Amino acid sequence: MKNTGIFLILTALVLWIALLFGNTYKLTPEILLETASQEHADLLRPKLEDLFDQEHSNVFSFSSSIKNAITEVNKELDAEGKSDQKIYDTYELSLTKAAGDGLVSNNKGLLFGLVFSLLVLGALMFILPDLNLLPGIKNDGIFHHPGTSVKWLGIILGALLIIFYILLYFFPHFIANWIIVLDPLSNFMNGNKASQWFLYGFLYTIAVLVMGIRMLVKYRHSKYQMIRTGSVMFFQLIFAFMIPEILTKLNMPSADLKNMWPLDYSFFFDYRIDQKIEAGTLGIFMFVWGIILFAVGVPVLTYFYGKRWYCSWVCGCGGLAETLGDPFRQLSNKSLKAWKIERWMIHAVLVFAVIMTIGVIYTYMSGNSAIFGVIDTGTLRYYYGFAIGSIFSGVVGTGFYPLMGNRVWCRFGCPLAAYLGIVQRFKSRFRITTNGGQCISCGNCSTYCEQGIDVRWYAQRGQDIVRSSCVGCGVCSAVCPRGVLNLENGPEASRNI
Amino acid sequence: MQIAIIGNGISGITAARYLRKDSDHEITVISSETDYFFSRTALMYIYMGHMNYEHTKPFEDWFWEKNKINLLNRHVEEVDFDHKNLRFSNGETFAYDKLILATGSSPNKFGWPGQDLRRVQGLYSYQDLEALQSYSDEIETAVIVGGGLIGIELAEMLKSKGKEVIFLVREASFWNMVLPKEESEMINQHILEHHIDLRLETEIAEILDDGQGNVKGVKLKDESIIDCQFVGLTVGVHPNISFLKDTKLATEKGILVNEFLETNIPDVYALGDCVQHQNPPPGRRPLEQIWYTGKIMGETIAKTILGDKTTYQPGVFYNSAKFLDIEYQTYGAVPATPEEGTEDFYWQSPVEHKLVRIHFKKDTKAVTGVNTFGIRMRQGIWQNWIEKETSVEEVLINLGKANFDPEFFKKHEQDIIEAYNEQYGASLKLKNKKTGLMAIFQ
């Protein structure tokens, strides 16, 4: 059964990759006019002349030609001193999608259904037989398996994830066919054709749900793990995926109401503020809600429960890490050196996020594009989005799961985690209690700490564990063979540190 | 001053760390087992693939140099107590001013024919693990001899790799010299649930040779033969002191020490598994091979050597283990069968492997100890109850305070107290039970 499951998953994967090559594209002047604005269409038409009315089968060269056309137009506009008319729309994706006219474009629903039913069915066939095992910790063979111990399979998985993120963020037009097959679902949910972000949200949700089921099966002896996993699955499906799409369908500003600044780094960007103001009462509510979340919610809830209330119960990044990433949690680096790097890095990102946001707000309020006339806030905003938003949180944060563990982003990069961590470390009732002298220094707790905390260091001294990075996943307590560790909230003064 | 410590297990290493904390003496830890301190208790997890060897080292490698603790990978062959000199197997010698012997244990072998064949071993040292790993693929069927903590671990290890495991236990029930009947039977049942072939009241007579020096089976006392490719000998351990026999050092089963962990020779101390206490602390056995007692001895000896002569005081007994999926903790004394003047209150879940036994004195009802299976309990709270001779009824109404299970786990205090009320005709009620909204803010 498990092997059949793997076979189905691999079939789905091969089919999914084959989709990239299974379409033809025929761009016509009409499509151009339907997709682009009138003036952009006029600018692009001469450059796209060669593509018109011809059938292309290679998505890479086809979409690249469109991209080149846009680049050329922009260069000419620069040269003519008309930089303000430059094209920033990603027509290379929308035109490629619209020009699609082959096997994939004509069988969207069928192909979508086929790939994802095979994938989900295969995954369930792989996961559910574990229900036959007795409940309890199931870590047998993790460091002997090529996928979970940075051997050949782990490296392949990591490479695939990294390539996926690079395509998604920087070359979405290359994966136009994947986005095309999601059009029907997108249209059903929000009334529009699918974007690359719809594709991402969909895949993300599937990953959290399917791997969440795996987590529920694996930890069915631990109610804490089951409820926590149920929570991240709920927040991903309802808050991150469905509500934003429904809001869009209702013509309201789309928002993931559980996401918050500074993780949601564009919260204070002009277009998002304007969008909310335009939407009236609901928009204003969303704006105020977003501020309450980080200004009141974080300190209050973190004081009572530690940062786990967010990081391992609610957060989307955390949700993916706790489900898709669970097989890789043991790969985090536990060395003191890694901890030092972590502290510098994560707090540097927090500072960067704060400065960038202050700059953006300053520009929004004052209209000046530079702080002190030196630092251009637009540039700041661009580099934050590129370096932190895309590269760090996506390419590195998730792509490196099979190489450096499932919390690379949460541990080294997330500015919200840094902020929550400061509260947890200095003003919180949360701690992991060590039970007297029962620790036998076996190292299971440290090994399975996804945040790379050397839990054993504290446990073997009989000390409680109070660390800013602890997301309270509770796995150290679950894997401890002697019942030494417990996540608890209690009077601050009773933290034995 | 040169302080030499033979053995880099938990006892020797703890002594070294505490000596370093409070002094600038030269400290040299000598071992031929591994270069660095690792946690012996985690050997099973390496074999099962839960961890790599690296993960079992409680301190990173730089720790020792930074703290100026010299680690020497040498095998001590002989100790010249008169000249305060060690002789290593490579012929080198090493002069010390003070010597700490922390040489640990060796697995018992009771003179069975064939006990030294290939693929016959105990599980104690890193070398034992290496040996097992080296021929693991040759094993289809394994026989484990001896029903104790290492036996069940070895059974779990081999089972995790899909081996057929036959578990031979001399007694009528698993570990029943320590565990009362109900506990022991629950574990018997759990062993069978894991498809480990538990055979009680079964002893081996001989281990059979395949003609090439490998084990090919065991012959039992009833003359029947079990074919197997591996025999695990887990019938206890004894102090690893053979190289110290026939010296001035006073030994019996272990190295004899007084309450300060001093041996009969000045400037020579011993601690951990290898010692035999001449006057064991109350409620303690002369030989007590437990992880945490090694730690306490290490701390104690460091103080004594640094001039603050300190008695070894391990306090209220406690221990813990995990039998496959069942966690076990014990605090205080719970004998396998109640002694004169004491009795047990015991509760067992009808549906899960959960069990609590509280041992107490008949006259004062003062609790002396607890066994808890499948429910984690707080050491500090129990220690206090036992030290203060708290009555069993007082303990039961406050039992929730001792609960150490993760949040949302099913609580059993109510079931337990109801069972007590029924058995003893009492009408106790749980105290401090928060209800409603306040329960959220525990």
Contacts between the chains, C-beta under 8 A, distances in Angstrom:
chain1	res1	chain2	res2	distance
A	134	B	193	6.2
A	134	B	194	6.8
A	134	B	324	8.0
A	134	B	325	6.0
A	135	B	325	7.0
A	136	B	324	7.4
A	136	B	325	3.4
A	137	B	325	7.5
A	139	B	48	7.5
A	139	B	49	7.5
A	139	B	50	4.3
A	140	B	48	5.3
A	140	B	49	6.0
A	140	B	50	7.1
A	140	B	160	4.5
A	141	B	48	7.3
A	141	B	49	4.1
A	141	B	160	7.5
A	142	B	49	5.5
A	142	B	50	6.3
A	143	B	49	4.7
A	143	B	50	7.0
A	143	B	51	6.4
A	143	B	52	5.2
A	144	B	49	4.1
A	145	B	49	7.4
A	221	B	325	7.4
A	222	B	406	6.5
A	222	B	409	7.7
A	223	B	406	7.5
A	223	B	408	4.2
A	223	B	409	5.5
A	223	B	410	7.3
A	224	B	406	4.4
A	224	B	407	5.4
A	224	B	408	5.1
A	224	B	409	7.1
A	227	B	408	5.6
A	304	B	441	7.2
A	334	B	55	8.0
A	335	B	60	6.1
A	336	B	60	6.4
A	433	B	404	7.7
A	435	B	376	7.2
A	435	B	378	6.1
A	435	B	379	5.3
A	435	B	380	8.0
A	435	B	404	5.7
A	436	B	318	7.2
A	436	B	378	7.4
A	436	B	379	3.0
A	436	B	380	5.7
A	436	B	383	7.3
A	437	B	292	4.8
A	437	B	295	7.3
A	437	B	296	8.0
A	437	B	318	7.3
A	437	B	379	6.8
A	438	B	292	7.5
A	438	B	318	6.9
A	438	B	320	5.2
A	438	B	329	7.0
A	438	B	379	6.1
A	440	B	39	6.7
A	440	B	41	4.3
A	440	B	42	8.0
A	440	B	291	4.7
A	440	B	292	7.8
A	441	B	10	7.1
A	441	B	39	4.4
A	441	B	41	7.1
A	441	B	42	7.8
A	441	B	58	4.5
A	441	B	291	7.6
A	442	B	39	5.2
A	442	B	41	5.0
A	442	B	42	4.0
A	442	B	45	6.5
A	442	B	51	8.0
A	442	B	56	7.0
A	443	B	39	6.0
A	443	B	42	5.5
A	443	B	45	7.7
A	443	B	51	5.9
A	443	B	55	4.7
A	443	B	56	5.1
A	443	B	57	7.7
A	443	B	58	7.0
A	444	B	42	7.6
A	444	B	45	6.6
A	444	B	50	6.6
A	444	B	51	6.9
A	446	B	55	6.9
A	447	B	50	7.3
A	447	B	51	5.1
A	447	B	55	4.5
A	456	B	58	6.0
A	457	B	58	7.7
A	460	B	58	6.2
A	474	B	406	6.1
A	477	B	406	5.5
A	478	B	406	7.4
A	481	B	321	8.0
A	481	B	322	4.2
A	481	B	327	7.2
A	482	B	320	4.3
A	482	B	321	7.6
A	482	B	322	7.0
A	482	B	327	7.3
A	482	B	329	7.5
A	483	B	320	6.4
A	483	B	327	5.1
A	483	B	329	5.8
A	483	B	376	3.7
A	483	B	377	8.0
A	483	B	404	6.4
A	486	B	376	7.2
A	486	B	404	5.3
A	486	B	405	7.5
A	486	B	406	6.1
A	487	B	406	6.6
A	487	B	407	6.6
A	488	B	407	8.0
A	488	B	442	7.9
A	489	B	441	7.7
A	489	B	442	6.5
A	490	B	442	7.7
